[in-house]
Amino acid sequence: MTAPPSTGRLLLVPNTLDLGADEVDLREVLPEGVIRQAAALTYWAAEDARSTRAFLKRVGALVPLAAPLQALHITELPRPRKGSRETVPAAEWRTLLQPALAGHDLGLLSEAGLPAVADPGAALVQAAHEAGVPVLPLAGASSLLLALAASGLNGQSFAFVGYLPQDAGPRATRIKELEALSRRQQQTQLMIETPYRNAALLAALLAALQPGTRVSIACGLTLAGGWCRTETVARWRQQPPQMPERWPAVFALLAG
């Protein structure tokens, strides 16, 4: 009787933070060991197959891939129908884990940064735990943690709140709620926006927040010309920055 194959692992592979910008050298942002492990994988679960192939092409320029790019197995993460409140059935996540259950290591990759952190993939990680598939996170850049570390705000207590409402009224209400929460708990609040709306979010923050609240903006981290600056709202109002429309940014606030 043939013994069942041992279970493979789910590897959380970090991507660069240069999506939509000029490419950086992978070796500047990813450890050599991560590049080698990515090159060795033939099965991938991905936020986007096209960007995954682009990433692997960059990996292959440094370390030979385990198989030709066109022979690699890349499956996109399932998503609920647009506008639907339905969740993806657990069986679909289990299906995505089949390579690992058959004994192959499976890579999980998002379009930028660490998968499952401010990016899709957490449901697949949960399914891996439930199925007994070992989960191995690999070291790489996280825009949220880099921005927090560079902000000078409270790094002992913080929360990531994702995207704020786009409509002006609900967005202003949400900003004031986050400021009140930050003041009560002395907790840094982190948020992001689609790059072309960065300027609109900054304008909303400066309009709704109290003058003494500190706001940090980290823009284009790991990119040439990237920057991080922390000022009070009063100072930002005097010297608002020019926000690029293509670079991602992380915004953080801490009320006094």
C-alpha positions, 0 to 999 in steps of 0.5 A: 500500500502506498503511503500518502504524501507528506503535506507541503507548506503554505509560504507567504511570499512578500512582494516589492512595494513598487506596484505602479512605479519604476521597479526596484532591484529585488535584492534591495527589498527581499532577502536572498533566501526569500528570492531562492525560495520563491524560485523553487516554487511551482505552485502559487495562489495569487491576488493577480496572476499577471503581476505574479508572472511579472514578479517571477520573471524578476526572480528568474533573472536572479535565480533560475526558476524550478520550471519555465514561467509558462509551466508554473501553476498560478491560481488566483484567489477566489473573490465574492461577486462584485457588490455581493455580501456573500463570502467565498465558500470554505470549499473553494479555499480548501481546493486552492490548498490541494497542491500543499495537501498533495505534498507540494509547497504552495506560495501565496503572493499579493501585488505588493508587500506581505500577503494577508496583511492589508491584502487578500489571503487571510482566508487561505491562511485560515484554511491552511491552519484548519487543514493542518498545512504548515504556514511559513511567513517569509521576511519582506517589506510591509508598508504599514510597519515601515510607515509606523516605524518611521512615523514617531507615533505610538508603535506600542498600540496601533490599529490599521483601519483600511480605506475610509469612506469616499463620500465626504460626509461619512468620511469626515465622520469616520475621521473624527471617530478615529481621532476620538478613539486615538485620544482615548486609547493613545493609539495610532490609527493607520489608513491607506487610499488608492494612490490617485485619491491620496490628495483627497484623503489628506485634504479630508484629514486636515479639514476634520482633525484638531490642530494638535493631532499629529499626522504622519504620511509615508509615501513611496516607501522603498522607492527612490525618492520615497519619504516620511514626514510627521507634523501636527495638523496645524503645521500640515495646513501651513505647508501641505505636501504635493501628493503623487498620484501613482505612489502608494502612501500610508497615513497615520494619526495620533491625537494628543 
